[in-house]
Amino acid sequence: EVVRNGIFISHSSEDRAFVERLSHDLVKLGIPVWYSDWEIKVGDSLREKIEQGIENSDWLIIVLSKQSVLSKWVREELNAAFAKSLEEKRVFILPVLIEECSIPVFLRDKVYADFRGDYQRGLMKLISRFGF
């Protein structure tokens, strides 16, 4: 499955180091990434930019960590992603697990890319979704 419009990365700001590494690795492979630090500028409406980012992306990666599962913003992004998934009747959400945490109920039956023990193995599993 191809990535035309990019991948939106939903995450807690506390996971910034992981998200920056992942974003750079995906871009190096030619996969466009919507990453808030790159896309949102001073004075932008946070809600508007995030809505546009999700709406215009082919996929949403949700970075699962102790911080992200408690984040109000991540929860809102996930709700928007579920709505888009149901509306388009296709897989849209790609869970990425970076540490032990309480996985949200609606994601518990989904296969996730596990980055906990081995970053490279997690990355390979994730990009295999796009035919790499």
N, C-alpha and C positions, 0 to 999 in steps of 0.2 A: 504494500500500500504506500502510495506516494505522499510526500509532504509538499504541497504547493504554497500554501499561505502561511505556514509556520506552525510552531508549537508554542502554546501559552504555558508558562511555568508558574503554577500556583505554589506559594511557599511562605514560610514565616521569615521575617527579616533576620531572625537569629540563625537561619540556615544559609546565609548569604555566601559563605565560602564554598559550600558544596554546590550551590546553584550557579555561581560564577564559573566554577570548573566545568560543570555539566554543560552550561550554555556555550562556553568556548569550544568544548569537544564536539558538540552538535554542529555548531557553525563551521568548524574545520571540515566536517563531513558534507558540507553544503546544505545543511538543514536550517532553514530560517527559524529563529527563536524570538518569541515575544517575552522579554525579560524586563520587569518594571524599571530597574535601574537604568536601562538603555532607552526605554520608551517614554517614561513620564518625566516631563520637564517642569521647572519652576512655574507656578501659575496655572498648570493644567488641572482640570477637574479629575480627581483620582477615580471616582466612580465612573465617569464617562469614558476615560481612557481604558479602564479595566473592562468595561462592557464591550467596547469596540475590539479590544484585544481578544477576548473570548469569542465574540461573534465572528471575527475574521480569521480565526485559527482553525486548522484542520484537526488538531489534537490539543488536549489539556493534560499536561503532566502534573500530578499532585504529589509533591514531596511530603512524605509522611514522616513526621518526627514528633517528639513530645511537645514541642512548641507549636507546630503547625496544626495539630489536631485540637488545640485550644484557641486558635486564632479566629476571631470574628470574621476577618477579611477572607481567610482561606475557606471558611464555612460558606460565606456568600458566593465565592468563586465556584465552589463545588456545587452549590445549589443551581447556579446558572449553567454549569456544565451538564448536570443531570437533565435539566430542562432541554438543553440543546440535543443531548443524546436521545431523549425520548422523541423529540420533535423530528429529528432526522433519521430515527430508527437505525442507529449504527453505533459502534463502539467509538467513543470520543475521549473517554477518561483513561489515562495510563498511570496507575499508581507506582510510585517509586519509594521504596522503604529504605530509610537511611539509619534508623535506630529503632530499638524496641519501643513500641508505643501502642496506645489503644486505637485500633483501626476503626474508622467510622463504619457503622452498621451497613450502609449501602455499598461499601467497598469490600466487605469481608469475603464475598464470593469471587472476587476478581483476582486474576493472576497478576502478581506485581514483579517489578524488576527489583531484585534484592541487592542493595549496595552495601549492606552491613559489614560483611566480611571482606569483600573483594570488589573494589570500585570497577576494575576492568570487566569482571564477569557481569556485574550489574549493567554496565554500559552495553556490552555485547547483547545481553538479553533484550534490553530496551530497543536498540537500533535494529535488531532482527525483525521487529515489528514493521519496519519500513523497508525491508528487503536488503539490508546491509549484511 
